[in-house]
């Protein structure tokens, strides 16, 4: 069967990928290392235990050192890092208290663990505290016995909203009620913080106060897989009991080599400042691009320095039109609607990269301004960004989590 294509190749400016630090392109100097690893180990090894080689162990130790933790374990798939590792941390008799905007992989992992699940309103610390207090007072259903473990699960940077979690306040609540904290840094590791260490560094929180730190290598590192980092006892338990560690396939040594190269560069262990320059460039790009969009009168969501910038389209009828009109003008964007968002909160999600030059950003801004006029998207009624529509009483719970949004609703 011959090759076929439904369209001619089209060169575009990519504003839709998670390539935050630009490592999806082949960085200079990595070619020889990756090819050497490929010739030594091949493309892949085998089972997660028997297939682990020295480069994967080096990666785990490097991640642990980067985050100031005792140990770490890596997984060959980002989604599976949450979905298969959470059940080895909590189980029946435990309580998972989850942000309503948490990723589907967290929901899958929590549900398959057998633990009781309660959902708090997005980034609402008061809602979180109410649920924790009531759960401790009431105890387990039917028996009233104390919970074996209470695990708070949040994301460092919410990828559909561009919002950073209120980590400092969440850590204070976690300490107050003697709970454990699980932080998903899939989008925040490398992208937030002065040295890219994620939401903890961004909020100046002691990383020792975060019991379990999860992240992926698919965004800032331009590779595949994920990690969980924490105490040595926790990581040993995950290695011995999680489905991913026991039945999965080990991360490809070639991918591990790429991640080690990128991480050492971010940490400055390669003797250069390239990693820090990338982080600074991403921060500068994020602030510049958001400011220019705001000046256009577009309504945005998210934090001022987030590399994820949702442009609110609202009407479902404008989703495909925005994407197609931008693509006609050489800019590729991601548009999102129901069920990933509430029905009337459709949006275009811009993801910026350290690889974007100022000329790239100005070109994209010109295109977006032209399309915004065409589709009448200048919704802002006063200068500056408006508050999030999600904080104005509109439904905010996406179907990937639950169908309710009130405090304390079960999500099982």
C-alpha positions as CSV (number, residue, x, y, z in Angstrom):
1,X,0.0,0.0,0.0
2,X,1.5,3.3,-1.1
3,X,1.9,6.4,1.0
4,X,-0.9,8.9,0.9
5,X,-1.6,12.3,2.3
6,X,-4.8,14.2,2.8
7,X,-3.1,17.6,2.5
8,X,0.0,19.3,1.2
9,X,2.7,20.0,3.8
10,X,2.2,23.4,5.5
11,X,4.9,25.3,7.3
12,X,3.4,27.0,10.4
13,X,4.5,28.7,13.6
14,X,3.6,26.2,16.4
15,X,1.7,27.7,19.4
16,X,0.1,24.5,20.4
17,X,2.8,22.2,21.8
18,X,4.1,21.8,25.3
19,X,7.7,22.4,24.2
20,X,8.2,24.9,27.1
21,X,12.0,24.9,27.1
22,X,12.6,24.1,23.4
23,X,14.1,20.6,24.0
24,X,11.8,19.0,21.5
25,X,14.3,20.2,18.9
26,X,17.5,18.3,18.8
27,X,19.8,20.4,21.0
28,X,23.4,20.7,20.0
29,X,25.7,18.2,21.5
30,X,23.1,15.5,22.2
31,X,23.4,13.7,18.9
32,X,26.5,11.7,19.8
33,X,25.2,10.7,23.3
34,X,21.9,9.5,22.0
35,X,23.4,7.5,19.1
36,X,25.9,6.0,21.5
37,X,23.2,4.9,23.8
38,X,21.1,3.6,20.9
39,X,24.1,1.4,19.7
40,X,24.8,0.2,23.2
41,X,21.3,-0.7,24.4
42,X,19.0,-0.6,21.4
43,X,15.8,1.4,21.1
44,X,14.1,-0.3,24.1
45,X,14.9,-2.8,26.8
46,X,12.2,-5.1,28.3
47,X,10.2,-5.3,31.6
48,X,10.4,-2.5,34.1
49,X,12.7,-4.4,36.5
50,X,14.9,-6.5,34.2
51,X,14.9,-3.7,31.6
52,X,16.4,-1.0,33.8
53,X,20.0,-0.1,32.9
54,X,22.5,2.4,34.2
55,X,21.2,5.4,32.3
56,X,17.8,5.0,33.8
57,X,19.2,4.7,37.3
58,X,21.3,7.8,36.6
59,X,18.1,9.7,35.6
60,X,16.3,8.7,38.8
61,X,19.2,9.8,40.9
62,X,19.4,13.1,39.0
63,X,15.7,13.8,39.4
64,X,15.9,13.1,43.1
65,X,18.9,15.4,43.5
66,X,17.3,18.2,41.4
67,X,14.2,18.2,43.6
68,X,16.0,17.6,46.9
69,X,14.3,14.3,47.6
70,X,15.8,11.0,48.8
71,X,14.8,9.0,45.7
72,X,12.8,8.9,42.5
73,X,11.3,6.3,40.1
74,X,10.7,6.9,36.4
75,X,7.9,5.6,34.3
76,X,7.8,5.1,30.5
77,X,4.5,6.9,30.1
78,X,3.3,10.2,31.6
79,X,-0.3,9.3,31.9
80,X,0.6,6.0,33.6
81,X,2.7,7.7,36.2
82,X,-0.4,9.0,37.9
83,X,-2.8,6.2,36.8
84,X,-0.7,3.3,37.9
85,X,1.3,4.8,40.8
86,X,-1.4,6.4,42.9
87,X,-3.0,3.0,43.7
88,X,0.3,2.0,45.3
89,X,0.1,5.0,47.6
90,X,-3.5,4.9,48.8
91,X,-6.2,2.2,49.0
92,X,-9.4,1.2,50.8
93,X,-9.7,3.1,54.1
94,X,-7.8,6.1,52.7
95,X,-9.3,9.5,51.5
96,X,-8.2,11.3,48.4
97,X,-9.1,15.0,48.3
98,X,-8.7,16.2,44.7
99,X,-9.0,19.5,43.0
100,X,-11.9,19.5,40.6
101,X,-9.7,20.5,37.6
102,X,-7.1,17.7,38.2
103,X,-6.1,15.8,35.1
104,X,-7.8,12.6,34.0
105,X,-4.8,10.5,34.8
106,X,-5.2,11.5,38.5
107,X,-8.9,10.7,38.4
108,X,-8.2,7.2,36.9
109,X,-5.4,6.5,39.5
110,X,-7.6,7.7,42.4
111,X,-10.6,5.7,41.3
112,X,-8.6,2.5,40.7
113,X,-7.0,2.7,44.2
114,X,-10.3,1.9,46.0
115,X,-9.9,5.0,48.2
116,X,-12.8,7.3,49.0
117,X,-12.6,10.4,46.8
118,X,-13.9,13.9,47.6
119,X,-13.5,16.9,45.3
120,X,-12.9,20.5,46.3
121,X,-13.5,23.6,44.2
122,X,-10.7,24.6,41.9
123,X,-7.8,26.2,43.7
124,X,-10.2,27.1,46.6
125,X,-8.3,26.6,49.9
126,X,-11.5,27.3,51.9
127,X,-13.3,24.5,50.1
128,X,-10.3,22.1,50.7
129,X,-10.2,22.9,54.4
130,X,-14.0,22.4,54.8
131,X,-13.8,18.9,53.3
132,X,-10.8,17.9,55.4
133,X,-12.4,19.1,58.6
134,X,-15.7,17.4,57.9
135,X,-13.9,14.2,56.8
136,X,-11.8,14.0,59.9
137,X,-14.8,14.6,62.2
138,X,-17.1,12.1,60.4
139,X,-14.5,9.4,59.7
140,X,-14.9,6.6,57.3
141,X,-18.4,5.9,55.9
142,X,-20.5,3.3,57.8
143,X,-17.9,2.7,60.5
144,X,-16.8,6.1,61.5
145,X,-13.2,4.8,61.9
146,X,-10.4,7.2,61.4
147,X,-9.0,7.4,57.9
148,X,-5.8,5.4,57.3
149,X,-4.3,8.1,55.2
150,X,-5.6,11.4,53.8
151,X,-3.9,12.5,50.5
152,X,-4.4,16.0,49.0
153,X,-3.8,15.9,45.2
154,X,-3.2,19.1,43.2
155,X,-1.4,20.2,40.0
156,X,1.4,22.8,40.0
157,X,0.1,24.4,36.8
158,X,-3.3,23.6,35.4
159,X,-2.9,23.1,31.7
160,X,-6.4,24.0,30.6
161,X,-6.5,27.2,32.7
162,X,-2.9,28.4,32.9
163,X,-3.4,28.9,36.6
164,X,-0.8,28.0,39.3
165,X,-2.1,26.2,42.4
166,X,-2.1,28.2,45.6
167,X,0.6,25.9,46.9
168,X,1.7,28.0,49.9
169,X,-1.8,28.0,51.4
170,X,-2.4,24.3,50.5
171,X,0.8,23.3,52.3
172,X,-0.4,25.3,55.4
173,X,-3.7,23.4,55.3
174,X,-2.0,20.1,54.8
175,X,0.2,20.7,57.9
176,X,-2.8,21.8,59.9
177,X,-4.7,18.6,59.3
178,X,-1.8,16.2,59.2
179,X,-2.5,15.1,55.6
180,X,-0.1,14.1,52.8
181,X,0.4,16.2,49.7
182,X,0.7,14.9,46.1
183,X,1.8,17.6,43.6
184,X,1.5,16.9,39.9
185,X,4.1,19.0,38.2
186,X,3.6,17.7,34.6
187,X,3.3,21.3,33.3
188,X,5.2,23.2,36.0
189,X,8.5,21.4,36.2
190,X,11.0,23.3,34.1
191,X,8.4,26.0,33.3
192,X,8.0,27.6,36.7
193,X,10.5,28.8,39.3
194,X,13.8,30.7,39.0
195,X,15.7,27.4,38.3
196,X,12.8,25.5,36.8
197,X,12.0,23.4,39.9
198,X,8.3,24.0,39.5
199,X,5.5,25.3,41.7
200,X,7.3,24.8,44.9
201,X,10.1,27.1,43.9
202,X,7.7,29.5,42.3
203,X,5.8,29.9,45.6
204,X,9.0,29.7,47.7
205,X,7.7,26.6,49.5
206,X,10.2,24.2,51.1
207,X,10.1,21.2,48.8
208,X,10.4,19.0,51.9
209,X,6.8,20.0,52.8
210,X,5.6,18.3,49.6
211,X,5.5,14.6,50.3
212,X,5.1,13.3,46.8
213,X,6.3,15.2,43.7
214,X,5.2,13.8,40.3
215,X,6.1,15.2,36.9
216,X,6.4,14.3,33.3
217,X,9.3,14.5,30.8
218,X,6.9,15.2,27.9
219,X,6.6,18.9,28.2
220,X,9.7,20.9,29.3
221,X,12.1,18.1,28.5
222,X,10.8,17.2,25.0
223,X,10.8,13.5,25.7
224,X,8.5,10.8,27.1
225,X,7.6,9.3,30.5
226,X,7.3,10.7,34.0
227,X,8.6,10.4,37.5
228,X,7.6,10.3,41.1
229,X,10.0,11.6,43.8
230,X,9.8,11.4,47.6
231,X,11.2,9.5,50.5
232,X,13.2,6.4,50.0
233,X,10.5,4.3,51.8
234,X,7.8,5.7,49.5
235,X,9.8,5.1,46.3
236,X,10.6,1.5,47.4
237,X,7.0,0.8,48.0
238,X,6.1,2.1,44.5
239,X,8.8,-0.1,42.9
240,X,7.5,-3.2,44.7
241,X,3.7,-2.7,44.4
242,X,2.7,-0.4,41.5
243,X,1.3,-2.0,38.3
244,X,3.5,0.2,36.2
245,X,6.7,-0.9,37.9
246,X,5.8,-4.6,38.0
247,X,4.1,-5.1,34.6
248,X,5.1,-2.1,32.5
249,X,8.0,-1.6,30.2
250,X,11.1,0.4,31.2
251,X,11.7,3.8,29.7
252,X,13.7,3.6,26.5
253,X,17.4,4.2,27.3
254,X,17.6,6.5,24.3
255,X,14.9,8.8,25.8
256,X,16.5,8.6,29.2
257,X,19.8,9.8,27.7
258,X,18.0,12.8,26.1
259,X,16.3,13.7,29.5
260,X,19.6,13.4,31.4
261,X,21.2,15.7,28.9
262,X,18.4,18.3,29.2
263,X,18.2,18.0,33.0
264,X,21.9,18.5,33.5
265,X,21.8,21.5,31.3
266,X,18.9,23.0,33.3
267,X,20.8,22.3,36.5
268,X,24.0,23.9,35.1
269,X,26.0,20.7,35.5
270,X,27.1,20.8,31.9
271,X,29.2,23.9,32.7
272,X,27.0,26.3,30.6
273,X,24.2,28.7,31.3
274,X,22.0,27.4,28.5
275,X,19.4,25.9,30.8
276,X,19.0,29.1,32.8
277,X,18.8,31.1,29.7
278,X,16.0,28.9,28.4
279,X,14.0,29.4,31.6
280,X,14.5,33.1,31.6
281,X,13.5,33.3,27.9
282,X,10.3,31.3,28.6
283,X,9.4,33.7,31.4
284,X,10.1,36.8,29.3
285,X,8.0,35.4,26.4
286,X,5.1,34.5,28.6
287,X,4.8,38.0,30.1
288,X,5.3,39.8,26.8
289,X,2.8,37.7,24.9
290,X,0.1,37.9,27.6
291,X,0.5,41.7,27.9
292,X,0.1,42.2,24.1
293,X,-3.0,40.0,24.0
294,X,-4.5,42.0,26.9
295,X,-3.8,45.2,25.1
296,X,-5.8,43.9,22.2
297,X,-8.9,43.6,24.4
298,X,-8.9,39.8,24.4
299,X,-10.2,38.1,27.5
300,X,-7.6,35.7,28.9
301,X,-7.4,33.3,31.8
302,X,-4.4,32.2,33.9
303,X,-1.5,33.8,35.8
304,X,0.4,36.7,34.3
305,X,3.6,34.7,33.9
306,X,2.2,31.3,32.9
307,X,3.4,29.8,29.6
308,X,-0.1,28.5,29.1
309,X,-2.4,31.3,27.9
310,X,-6.1,30.5,27.3
311,X,-7.8,33.0,25.0
312,X,-11.6,32.8,25.7
313,X,-13.7,32.1,22.7
314,X,-16.8,31.2,24.7
315,X,-19.1,30.2,21.8
316,X,-18.6,26.6,20.5
317,X,-19.3,27.9,17.0
318,X,-16.0,29.9,17.1
319,X,-13.8,27.0,18.0
320,X,-13.1,25.6,14.6
321,X,-13.2,29.0,12.9
322,X,-10.5,30.4,15.1
323,X,-8.2,27.4,14.5
324,X,-8.8,27.4,10.7
325,X,-8.3,31.1,10.3
326,X,-5.1,31.1,12.2
327,X,-3.9,28.1,10.2
328,X,-4.6,29.9,6.9
329,X,-2.3,32.6,8.1
330,X,0.5,30.2,9.1
331,X,-0.1,29.9,12.9
332,X,-1.0,26.6,14.4
333,X,-3.1,26.8,17.7
334,X,-5.0,24.4,19.8
335,X,-8.7,25.0,20.5
336,X,-10.6,23.4,23.2
337,X,-14.3,22.9,23.9
338,X,-16.8,20.6,25.6
339,X,-16.3,18.1,27.3
340,X,-12.7,19.2,28.1
341,X,-14.2,22.6,29.2
342,X,-17.7,23.6,30.2
343,X,-20.0,24.1,27.2
344,X,-19.9,27.9,27.2
345,X,-16.2,28.3,28.1
346,X,-14.6,27.3,24.9
347,X,-11.0,28.6,24.4
348,X,-7.9,28.7,22.4
349,X,-4.9,27.5,24.4
350,X,-1.6,29.1,23.5
351,X,1.5,27.3,24.7
352,X,4.7,29.3,24.6
353,X,8.3,28.1,24.3
354,X,11.7,29.4,25.0
355,X,12.4,28.5,21.4
356,X,10.0,31.2,20.2
357,X,11.9,34.4,19.2
358,X,10.4,37.9,19.6
359,X,9.8,37.9,15.8
360,X,7.8,34.7,16.1
361,X,5.7,36.2,18.9
362,X,5.1,39.4,17.0
363,X,4.0,37.4,13.9
364,X,1.6,35.4,16.0
365,X,0.2,38.5,17.6
366,X,-0.5,40.1,14.2
367,X,-2.4,36.9,13.1
368,X,-4.4,36.6,16.3
369,X,-5.4,40.3,16.2
370,X,-6.6,39.9,12.6
371,X,-8.6,36.7,13.4
372,X,-9.9,38.3,16.6
373,X,-11.4,41.2,14.6
374,X,-12.8,38.7,12.0
375,X,-14.5,36.6,14.7
376,X,-15.3,39.5,17.1
377,X,-13.3,38.2,20.1
378,X,-12.5,41.5,21.9
379,X,-14.7,40.6,24.9
380,X,-12.8,42.6,27.6
381,X,-14.9,45.5,28.8
382,X,-12.2,47.4,30.6
383,X,-8.4,47.7,30.3
384,X,-6.5,44.7,31.7
385,X,-7.5,41.1,32.2
386,X,-10.9,40.4,33.7
387,X,-11.4,37.8,36.4
388,X,-11.7,34.2,35.3
389,X,-15.2,33.3,34.2
390,X,-14.8,30.2,36.4
391,X,-14.8,32.4,39.5
392,X,-18.0,34.2,38.5
393,X,-20.3,31.4,39.4
394,X,-20.4,29.6,36.0
395,X,-20.0,25.8,36.0
396,X,-16.4,24.9,36.2
397,X,-16.1,21.2,36.7
398,X,-15.1,19.4,33.5
399,X,-16.4,15.9,32.8
400,X,-12.9,14.4,33.2
401,X,-13.3,14.8,37.0
402,X,-17.0,14.7,38.0
403,X,-20.4,16.0,37.1
404,X,-20.8,18.1,40.3
405,X,-18.9,21.1,41.6
406,X,-20.3,21.7,45.1
407,X,-18.1,21.4,48.2
408,X,-17.5,17.9,49.4
409,X,-19.2,16.1,46.5
410,X,-18.0,12.5,46.1
411,X,-16.3,11.6,42.8
412,X,-16.3,7.9,42.5
